[in-house]
Amino acid sequence: MARIVRHNDESVRDGYISNGGKEVKLFTSALKALQCNNRIVMAQRKHLGDFLRGRIIGRLECRCTQLEVSEELGIAQSVISRL
């Protein structure tokens, strides 16, 4: 999995990802999208109500995959995997 790191001689706002030991610079739009996605995932994780959690667990008990449930309910798969 790629992780965002900082490069010493670039400004703090320039993001890089580590990919197989090599640092690859992210375009500003890609960096913003990645940061936005992280905020959405965290917001979804914090605000799942009891009813929605029950729906997710019910779908998982019916042998639906996490990916199927995430696509059906519009929730990130990583949020579902943490339940």
KOLLOGU-965578 format. One record per residue (C-alpha): residue in three letters; x, y, z. Coordinates in pm, whole numbers, plus 50000, padded with zeros to 5 digits. Example, Ala and Ser with C-alpha at 12.3 -4.5 7.8 and 13.67 -1.06 7.14 Angstrom:
2
ALA512304955050780
SER513674989450714
END
This chain:
83
MET500005000050000
ALA501265034549914
ARG501815059850188
ILE502235097250167
VAL505685109850263
ARG507405143550247
HIS510425150750034
ASN513215171550190
ASP513825196749910
GLU510225202349804
SER507635223949976
VAL505525208150248
ARG502475208650021
ASP504065186349756
GLY503065150349823
TYR504895118749730
ILE503895082549753
SER506255054049825
ASN505755027349561
GLY507974996849580
GLY510815016049743
LYS510655044749492
GLU509135078449570
VAL506655089949308
LYS505365125549308
LEU501585129749320
PHE499885156349113
THR498185182249330
SER494755170349217
ALA495585134149304
LEU496925144449645
LYS493785164649719
ALA491575135649606
LEU493465111549831
GLN493185134950129
CYS489485140450058
ASN488865102950035
ASN490595097750370
ARG488345123950531
ILE485225107450382
VAL486255073050508
MET486855086450858
ALA483575105850856
GLN481645075150746
ARG483275054251017
LYS482325078951289
HIS478735083851179
LEU477385048851116
GLY474125045751302
ASP472845014151469
PHE470335007851189
LEU472975010350915
ARG475374988351113
GLY472594962651142
ARG471994963650767
ILE475704958650700
ILE476014929850945
GLY472854913950805
ARG474234915150451
LEU477534900350567
GLU475674872250748
CYS473864864850420
ARG477304857550270
CYS477604889650070
THR481184901150030
GLN482394933550186
LEU482824947949837
GLU479234939149739
VAL477894955050058
SER480024986150013
GLU478854991149655
GLU475204985049746
LEU475185009050041
GLY477685034549910
ILE480115029950198
ALA483865024450165
GLN484894987950194
SER487514997050453
VAL484765010350683
ILE482804977950651
SER485864956850724
ARG486314974551059
LEU482884964751195
END
